Amino acid sequence: MTRVILYHDKGGVPCGFECRGHAGFAEEGHDIVCAAVSVLATTCVNALESVAGQTPELETGDGLVKAHLDQPNHDAVVLLKAFEQGIQDIGQSYSKYIRITVR
């Protein structure tokens, strides 16, 4: 199961996310849930840099993408909200393979 944590600041503004683990929907290389989460997370991190002009604190590894911004600007907040929408959509369709929490 993939576990996703959506990080929000004290005011409820999105400031990052963490995706950890493999979904287990299918064997490695054929897992559409893992692929969807990976593409969404990678695109968000890249857009935070290229569109919002902010470089998140980033941690990556096997089955891990964690990105965090201390003070996200307007564009970064929009991108993080788009990430949240996308991950929620994946979670609704594949609820047995992804768990989403907000902190």
Secondary structure, DSSP 4 states (H G I P E B T S, - for coil): -EEEEEEE-TTS-EEEEEEES---SSSTT--HHHHHHHHHHHHHHHHHHHTS----EEEEETTEEEEE-SS--HHHHHHHHHHHHHHHHHHHH-TTTEEEEE-
